[in-house]
Amino acid sequence: MDHPFKTLHHVCIVVHDLDRTVAYYEKLGVGPWFDYPKAGAYLDFEVPNPEASDAMRYKCVDLDNVQLQICQPSALDSPQRRFLDTHGEGVYHLGFEVPDRDAAEARAQALGLAVTARGRRADGSGFAYFDTRAQAGVVLEVRRTAEGK
């Protein structure tokens, strides 16, 4: 794996009002929207605030070339809530699909990127977020999608 940031899977936008934002996109003909598919329990789940993570609301739409995710963080402290409070609505992270989540995380760490959150499932799917906002302008994520999702 030469670098883990080759195949863009999704763009995640943090918003104040998920329902209002999705309704606006639907007026533009973008849809159908679906709830973020949480694909089972994680063997390893390290996030800054698990309760805030569980309370976050997501809607997704598969476009022809990329998935769009809309995220509304709860009032609980989380990186997404802090981003929204500090910067307002906007692109929070870019998610890149990788064939091997663990190898992609290791490669990113070898490039000097610090992990800020991670999750691994028994089937090898999961995610890792990196502390890249200051240098890349957004948070970068690698993920391996669960089979059949």
C-alpha positions in Angstrom: 0.0 0.0 0.0 1.7 3.2 -1.2 -0.6 5.5 0.7 -4.0 5.1 2.3 -5.6 8.2 0.9 -6.3 7.1 -2.7 -10.0 6.1 -2.9 -12.4 8.7 -1.6 -15.4 7.0 -0.1 -17.3 9.9 1.5 -17.4 13.5 2.5 -18.9 14.3 5.9 -20.5 17.6 6.5 -21.4 18.7 10.1 -24.6 20.6 10.5 -26.9 22.1 13.2 -30.1 20.6 11.8 -29.9 17.3 10.1 -33.5 17.1 9.0 -33.5 20.6 7.5 -30.3 19.9 5.6 -31.5 16.6 4.2 -34.8 18.2 3.2 -32.9 20.9 1.3 -30.9 18.3 -0.6 -34.1 16.4 -1.4 -35.6 19.6 -2.8 -32.6 19.6 -5.2 -33.3 16.0 -6.2 -30.5 14.4 -4.1 -31.5 11.1 -2.5 -32.6 8.7 -1.3 -31.1 9.2 2.1 -30.5 6.4 4.6 -29.3 6.2 8.2 -25.6 5.5 8.6 -25.4 1.7 8.7 -23.8 0.7 12.0 -22.6 -2.7 11.1 -22.3 -4.5 14.4 -20.2 -4.3 17.6 -16.6 -3.2 17.6 -13.9 -5.3 19.1 -11.9 -2.2 19.6 -13.6 1.2 19.9 -11.6 4.2 21.0 -13.3 7.6 20.6 -13.0 10.8 22.7 -16.6 10.4 24.1 -18.4 7.2 23.4 -21.7 8.6 24.7 -21.5 11.6 22.3 -20.5 9.2 19.5 -23.6 7.1 20.1 -25.8 10.2 20.2 -24.6 11.6 16.9 -27.2 11.5 14.0 -26.1 10.7 10.5 -27.8 10.5 7.1 -26.1 9.3 4.0 -26.7 9.3 0.2 -24.8 7.4 -2.4 -24.0 9.6 -5.3 -22.6 8.3 -8.6 -19.0 8.9 -7.5 -18.9 9.3 -3.7 -21.1 9.1 -0.6 -22.2 12.2 1.1 -22.7 12.1 4.9 -24.5 14.7 6.9 -23.8 14.6 10.7 -25.6 16.4 13.5 -23.6 16.1 16.7 -25.4 16.0 20.0 -24.9 18.7 22.7 -22.4 16.4 24.4 -18.7 17.2 24.0 -17.1 15.6 20.9 -14.7 16.7 18.2 -17.7 17.2 15.8 -19.5 19.4 18.4 -16.4 21.5 18.9 -15.9 21.9 15.2 -19.5 23.0 14.7 -19.3 25.4 17.7 -16.0 26.9 16.5 -16.3 26.9 12.7 -20.0 26.5 12.0 -21.3 24.1 9.5 -19.0 22.6 7.0 -16.8 19.6 5.9 -15.6 17.8 8.9 -13.8 14.9 7.3 -12.9 13.0 4.2 -13.3 9.2 4.4 -11.1 6.9 2.3 -11.9 3.3 1.6 -9.0 0.9 2.1 -8.6 -2.9 1.6 -7.0 -3.4 5.0 -7.9 -1.1 7.9 -5.1 -2.1 10.1 -2.4 -1.7 7.4 -3.8 1.7 6.4 -3.7 2.9 10.0 -0.1 1.7 10.4 0.9 3.3 7.1 -0.7 6.7 8.1 1.1 6.5 11.5 4.4 5.8 9.6 3.7 9.0 7.8 3.5 10.8 11.1 -0.2 11.0 11.6 -1.6 10.6 15.1 -4.8 8.6 15.5 -7.7 10.5 17.2 -10.3 7.7 17.1 -10.5 4.1 15.9 -12.8 1.2 15.6 -12.3 -2.4 14.5 -14.8 -5.2 14.0 -14.2 -8.9 13.9 -14.6 -9.0 10.0 -11.7 -6.5 9.6 -14.0 -3.5 8.9 -13.8 -0.3 10.8 -12.2 3.1 10.8 -9.4 5.3 12.0 -9.4 9.1 12.1 -6.2 11.2 12.1 -5.2 14.5 13.5 -4.8 16.3 10.2 -7.1 19.4 10.4 -4.3 21.9 10.9 -2.3 20.6 7.9 -4.9 19.3 5.5 -7.8 21.6 6.4 -10.0 18.6 7.3 -9.8 15.4 9.3 -8.7 12.4 7.2 -10.2 9.0 7.9 -9.5 5.5 6.5 -12.2 2.9 6.6 -12.9 -0.6 5.4 -16.6 -1.1 4.8 -18.2 -4.2 6.3 -19.1 -6.9 3.8 -22.4 -6.4 2.2 -22.7 -2.7 3.2 
